[in-house]
Amino acid sequence: MIDLHTHSLFSDGELVPSELARRAGAIGVTALAITDHVDYSNFDTVIRGLTRFCAEYSGSAIAILPGVEITHAPPWQIKKLVKLCRNAGAKIVVVHGETVVEPVEPGTNRAAIEAGVDILAHPGLITDDDASLAAEKGVALEISGRGGHSFTNGHVAATARRRGAALVFNTDAHAPRDLMGDAMARIVARGAGLSDEEITAMSENSSMIVERAIR
């Protein structure tokens, strides 16, 4: 199980990174990205802290990657923010997509895909055109394990299938109860209408993102 979208006390999560990592490892997560919420006000501070933590955590059985979730930034800021976050050391860059329960400015999905993020989180009722662009740009669309964000998982899965976009599963964990092992992640994915073969492909997509991040 790989989870590339989680939150710590660096934003609105409940746990310090070390406890988040320990709890994830205890349920079988092998690679974890800590992707706290950022915008122009805090991206450098968050990435600096997470990078320091991850460097000191190296050698553990679970691989920990410093990342960000660019959140509620207006679409016109996203491309520059993605570049700044990568230059600051973020290994995984996620953008908070157009979820139906925590809506962001329209056009956020398209701006994130055009910027070449690693993962577009909970993209809501993503359009076919945006899913096609995600396939072209190699941007993974998220099947979410988190509360209301999961309401549109079925739509995301069907649109990605129709347009050839890659999918990944993430928990978007903010608290211990949000973390999931492989068995529960598979249940959520099946609930979204994904086949066993598609679920395996999601895991492979996550592995490829991790491999790309640690090169």
WOGILIN-V318960 format. One record per residue. N is the residue number from 1. RES is the residue in one letter. SS is DSSP state (H for helix, E for strand, - for the rest). OMEGA is omega as a letter, one per 30 degrees, with the letter a starting at -180 (none if undefined). Layout:
N RES SS OMEGA
N RES SS OMEGA
This chain:
1 M - l
2 I E a
3 D E a
4 L E l
5 H E l
6 T E a
7 H - l
8 S - l
9 L - l
10 F - l
11 S - a
12 D - l
13 G - a
14 E - a
15 L - l
16 V - a
17 P H a
18 S H l
19 E H l
20 L H a
21 A H a
22 R H a
23 R H l
24 A H l
25 G H a
26 A H l
27 I - l
28 G - l
29 V - a
30 T - l
31 A E a
32 L E l
33 A E l
34 I E a
35 T E a
36 D E a
37 H E l
38 V E l
39 D - a
40 Y - a
41 S - a
42 N - a
43 F H a
44 D H l
45 T H a
46 V H a
47 I H l
48 R H a
49 G H a
50 L H l
51 T H l
52 R H l
53 F H a
54 C H l
55 A H a
56 E H a
57 Y - a
58 S - a
59 G - l
60 S - l
61 A - l
62 I - l
63 A E a
64 I E a
65 L E l
66 P E a
67 G E l
68 V E l
69 E E l
70 I E a
71 T - l
72 H - l
73 A - l
74 P - a
75 P H a
76 W H l
77 Q H a
78 I H a
79 K H a
80 K H l
81 L H l
82 V H a
83 K H l
84 L H a
85 C H l
86 R H a
87 N H l
88 A H l
89 G - l
90 A - l
91 K - l
92 I E l
93 V E a
94 V E l
95 V E l
96 H E a
97 G - a
98 E - l
99 T - a
100 V - a
101 V - l
102 E - a
103 P - l
104 V - a
105 E - l
106 P - a
107 G - a
108 T H l
109 N H a
110 R H a
111 A H l
112 A H l
113 I H l
114 E H l
115 A - l
116 G - l
117 V - l
118 D - a
119 I E l
120 L E a
121 A E l
122 H - a
123 P - l
124 G - a
125 L - a
126 I - a
127 T - l
128 D H a
129 D H l
130 D H l
131 A H l
132 S H l
133 L H l
134 A H l
135 A H a
136 E H a
137 K H a
138 G - l
139 V - a
140 A E l
141 L E a
142 E E l
143 I E a
144 S E l
145 G - a
146 R - l
147 G H a
148 G H l
149 H H a
150 S H a
151 F H a
152 T H l
153 N H a
154 G H l
155 H H a
156 V H a
157 A H a
158 A H a
159 T H l
160 A H l
161 R H a
162 R H a
163 R H l
164 G - l
165 A - l
166 A - l
167 L E l
168 V E l
169 F E l
170 N E a
171 T - a
172 D - a
173 A E l
174 H - a
175 A - a
176 P H a
177 R H a
178 D H a
179 L - a
180 M - l
181 G - a
182 D H a
183 A H a
184 M H l
185 A H l
186 R H l
187 I H l
188 V H a
189 A H l
190 R H l
191 G H l
192 A - l
193 G - a
194 L - l
195 S - l
196 D H l
197 E H l
198 E H l
199 I H l
200 T H l
201 A H l
202 M H l
203 S H l
204 E H l
205 N H l
206 S H l
207 S H a
208 M H l
209 I H l
210 V H l
211 E H l
212 R H a
213 A H a
214 I - l
215 R - none
